[in-house]
Amino acid sequence: MRAAVRPGSDQFSAVRETLADSLRSGSDVGASVAIYLDGEPVVDLWGGYADRERTHPWQRDTLTNVWSTTKTMTALCALVLADRDELDLCAPVTKYWPEFGVAGKNRIEIRHLLSHTAGLPDWDQPMTLDDLCDWEKSTALLARQSPRWEPGTASGYHRFTHGFLLGEVVRRICQQSIGTFFAEQLAAPLDADFHIGLASEDDHRVSEVIPAPGPAPAANPRTAIPVGAYVTAQDTWSTQWRRAEIPAAAGYGNARSVAAVQSVLTSGGHTHPSPMLSEATRRAVFDEQSHGIDLVLGIPLRFGIGYALSSDDAPVSTANFRTCYWGGRGGSLVVNDLDARMTIAYVMNQMTHLGLTDPRGQKLLQAAYKSLNPSRPVVWE
């Protein structure tokens, strides 16, 4: 187990032990966990191996594909533009992307894209990896198709379409790709080693994700929506996937970089060296857009602007109500607790089929809360 940041009192030793236990037990092959308080790093841990054969140690600068944790980065791009008054969260998408306003989509608003309530959870036709790596084709197809339910009435997880929809809006506003916008406007000012579209010079640092053992659970026929795009773990090993900007699923980073970026929400919006978000924009994240059984995932979710929100029936247990979160396929997780002023991120290479209910991230989150308040037991509903 290695650490770059360690409080003098070793306040977060429970987090260290939780990660160490996961690595010793084999639940994790290689992983990292980071915690920021008030925008400052207080935990930065990594350990295990970067390959399934366990021959190459996970290093401080190891990167891996974090799947849908990437969506939190895409959401922040939109929030930054909203904070600059360049993007109106309640405006119709057609204000920025006129071609989008056909086939019953003229009333879809930006907030619907951010909350998975736009009714466009997938493409109407099968999509190959080549198609997903073709930005023009992916967005043009979405612009032409009809929503599958009345926008704004329910959430239905937009697995891949989320990033293309928001990314095209960003492109229309800024005249640059969302990967470039993220790199210049968020990653660079925060000195965060996170990438939407990975450069070839970083390939040697990549730990390829390890597929989850056993077959994936069968889809619930009551909630399953036909899949237009499906990507395997093995697909992400390709150079094509790494280079493409697929801003809902193809982000590369580690726990330190995820927490560094996401902590702009929990640091009062003024993470050094550049202010990012106003208090008003941070409050907007908690503007509830939907709460109920997600039409795609089949689990109860409460969505705000860009993130799932804390609730009694949430799949991620948090100690405070003003908490937003999301995770990635296989188990990665980031939680922003504005009341505790804490961001915690967990990134790993060994995937499971458990998604947001993966116990590895949950145990680290629980250990973090107990470390914050060692004299007060945390009750987990």
N, C-alpha and C positions, 0 to 999 in steps of 0.2 A: 504494500500500500504506500502510495506517495502523496505528498501534500505540498502545496506552494504557499498556502495561507493558513495560519493556525493561530487562533486567539490565545493570548498568554494564559488564560485560565482554563484552556481546553474545554470551554463551555459546550462545544458541540461534539464531544467524544462519543456520544451515543450515535451520531450520524456516521462517524468513522467506523464504529464497531458494526453497525448495520450493513454498511457496504462491504466490510471485511468478511462478515458472515456469509453474505450473498456470493462473494467470490470463492470462499473456502468450500461452500456447499455445492458449487457448480451451477447454481441458479444463474449466475452471471459468468461469462467468459472474460470479457473486458468491459469496463464501465467507468463512468465519472459522475461525480455529484458536486454541485456548487451552490452556495447560498450567498446572497447579497442582502445586507441590512442597510437601509437608508442609502442605497446606491453604492455601498462599499462591500468588497468581498470579505467574507469572514470564514467561509469554508471553500476549499478547492482541493478535491481528492480525486485520485484516479488509480486504477490498478488492474491486475489481470493481464489478459493477452489480446493482441490485435487480430489474431487468426484462430480459426477453429482447431488447428493442430496444437495450439498453445506453445508456439516456438518463438513468437515475437512479442515482447512485452508492450503493453499499452503505454504510450509515452505521454508526456505533458501536452504535446501538440498533436496527438492523434485525432483524426476527424472520422466521423462516420455519418451515413445517411440517417437523418432523424425522422424521415417520413412526415407525418402530418403535424409534427411540432413546427414544421416550416410555416404552417398557416398562421401561427402567432406572429411571425416576422412579416408576412404579407399584410396582416391586419394592422400592424404598427406603421407600415408604409402609408396606408390609407389614413390612419389617425394623425400622422405627422402632416399630411396634406390638408386634412380638415383643420388642424390647429393653425395652419398658415392661411386659412380661408381660401384655399385653392380647390377644396372639395367640400361639397355640402352633403352631409350624411343622409339628409332627407330629400335630396333632389332625385328626380328620375334619372336612371342610368343614361337615357337618351340625351340628357344635357351634355354629356361628354362623349357619348358613343351613339350617334344618331341612327346608324344602321341596326342597332339593337331593338328599336321600337316597332317590331313587326310580330305577327303571330301571337298577339295578346300580351306582349311584354312591355307595352308603353307605360304602364303604371308601376313597373318594378323600380324600386328605389335602391340607392347605394346601401342603405342599412339592411335591406333584404339580402344583398350579396354577402354582407359581413356576418349575417346571422343564420345562414343556410335556410332561409325561408323564401328564396326566389322561385322555387319550383323547378330548378334546373340541376338536379343532383347528378346527372350523367348525360352523355350524348345519346341520341336516338338511334345511332348506328354503331356497330362494333368499331373500336379504336385500337390500332396496333401501337406498339412502342414508337414506330416511325411517325405515326399520326400525332402522338403526344409531343414529339420533338419538333413538330411543324406548327409553329405559333399561329401563322396565318390561317391554316386549315382548322385548327382547334377552335379558334375564336370565331371564325366565319360560320362554322357549323352551329355554334351556340347562338349566334345572332339570328339565325334563321328558324330555330326550332321553338316550339310552344312550351310554356310551363306545364308541368304535370299536375299541379294543383294551384289553387288561388294563391298568388304570392302574398306573403305576410300572415297567412292563417295557420301555418304549422312549419316546423323545421323538418328537413329531410337532408341528412348530411351530404354535402357536396364534396365528395371524396377528392376528385381531381379538378372539377369545373370551378371550384372556389378560387383557385389561383389564377386560372385563365380569365375569369370574369373580372376580378379585381385588378389583375395585372394589365388587362387591356384598358381599363379606366385610367390607371396610372400612366400608361403609355400615351394615351390621348391627351392627358393633362401636361405631362412633362416632356413628351417627345423623346423618351428613352425607356428602355426595358425596365421591368421591375427589379431584375437582378442588378442592373447598373444603378438604379435609384437607391436600392437598399445598400449597396456597397458604398456609395458616395455620401448618402445622407444619414445612415445609421451606423453601419459597421465601422467605417473609417473614423468618424468623430468619437466613437466609443472604444476604438481599438479592439474591436471584437472579431475573432477569427471564425466568422460564420459566412457561408457562401450560398447564394442561389445561382447556380451555374459555377462549377468548379474549374479552375484553371489547371492546365496540364502540369504546371510546376508543383502543384499540391498533391498529385496522385500518389506520391510515395508515402504520404502521411495517412492515407485512407485505410481504415479497417472495414473490410467488407462485412455487411450484415450477414448473420448466420440464420438460415431459415428456421422457423419454429418446427419442433419435432412433431411428427404425426400429422394426420389430415386435419384441415380446417373444419370447424364445426359447420353443420349444414345451415343454410339461411332459413330464417323464420318465414314461412310462406305468407304470413299475414302482413309482414312488413317489407319483405324483399322487393326491391325495385330492379328491373332488368339492368344488368351491368353493360355499359358500352365500353368502358376502359378497365382493364385489369392488368396489373403489373406484378410479377413475381419478385421474390428476393434476388433471384439470379439475374433478372433484368437490370437490377441496380448495380451489378458488378461491371456493366459495360461502360466503355468510354462515352458512348452516345448518351446514356442517362446522366452521367456526371456533367457533361458539357451543356446539356439542355437546361433552359430555365423553365422548370415545372414547379411553379411557386406554391403549390399545395402539398408537395410531397418530396421534392428532390433537393432539400437543403442539407448542407454539410456543416457540421460543427461538433462541439463537445459541450459538456455541461457548463464549463466556464463561459464560453461564448454565448450560449443560450441565455444564461442568467444575466450576463453583462448587458445584453440588449433589452431583455424583458424588464430589467430593473428600472427602466425609465418610468414604468408605471408605479413603482413602489418607493421611489426616491423623491417624491414631490415633483417629479417631472423635470428636475434640474440636475441630471447626472453630469458630472464633469466630463469634458470641458465645455459642453454646449447644451443649452436648454433645449428640451425636446417637446414636452407636452405641458399645456396649461392645466390647472386644476379643473376647469370646465370640460376639457377633453377627456381627462381621466374619469370624471364623473359620467361622461357619456357612455363609457364602456359598460356601465351598470344599468343602462336603459333597457329594461327587459323587452325582448322582441318575441319570445315564445317560451312556453313551459308546458311540456307534455311528452308523450311518447314520440320519439323521433321516428319519422316515417321510413327511414332507411336503416338505422341502427337498431330500432326496436327497443330502445331503453329510454327511461325518463331523462330529459335534458332541459335545462333552463339556459337559453341563449341571450346574451346581451349583444353589444356591438363588437364583434371580432373574437369573442371568447365565450366559453360556457361559464355560467355563474354558479356560485355556491347555492345549494338548496338542500332541504331535508332528504330528498330522494336522489341526490346527485351520486354518480358512480365514484367520485373522488371525495373523500371525507376531509373537510377542512374545519379549523377551529373558529374562524371568524366569517361573518356574513359577507363583508366587502372583499370577496376573493374571486378571482377569475383564473381560468386554467384551460389547458388543452394538452393533448398528448399525441404520440405518433404510433402508427401500426407497429406492433412488436413490443411496445412498452415504454418508450421515452415519454417524459412528462415535464411540464413546467407549470408552476403554480405561483401566482402573484397575489399576496395577501396585503392589501393596502392598510388594514388596521394594524397588523404586525410590522408593516413596512419591510416585508420580507419577500424575496423571490428565491425559489428553490428550483433547480433543474437537475434532471437525471437523464443521462444518455448512455446507451449500451449497444453492444453488437449482437448479443444473443436475443433473438426474437421469440415471443410466445404468441399464442392465439388470443390472449386475454384483453388486449387493448387497454382502455382506461381502468379496468379492474385488475390490472397486473399488480400483484402484491409487492413486487420489488420497489417500485416507486412509492407506493402507499406507505410501506414501512419506513422509508427514508423521510417522507413527509411527516409521519407521526413522530419519528425521532427528533426531527427539527423543532416541532412544536414543543415537545417535552423539554428540549434543551433551552428554549426561550423562557419557559416557565417551569423550572425544575421542582418548585415547591407546590405547584398546582396541577393536579391530575387533569389530563385532557379526556373528556368524555366523547367517545366516538359513536355516533348514532348508527 
